[in-house]
Amino acid sequence: MGVSTKQATDQYLLLQGRQFALDLLESFGEQLYSPKGVAHAIDRLTSATQNKPEGYVAGILDIIEVLKKARP
């Protein structure tokens, strides 16, 4: 696998991880407006990183970081 192919794969996995995280957050609905809901979402996203490719995990972690910064 060439460098450019690996970079494209990593970018694809990063975007897939972010999209997964956003889809999961959307499923929380109104719960995300409470601190407890945000904490639960972070826990669920963190557990979703287990046994996943590095690029995919990086995408999920990007969303977790945004949630942590937005916590009240």
Order of alpha helices (4+ residues) and beta strands (2+ residues): alpha-alpha-alpha
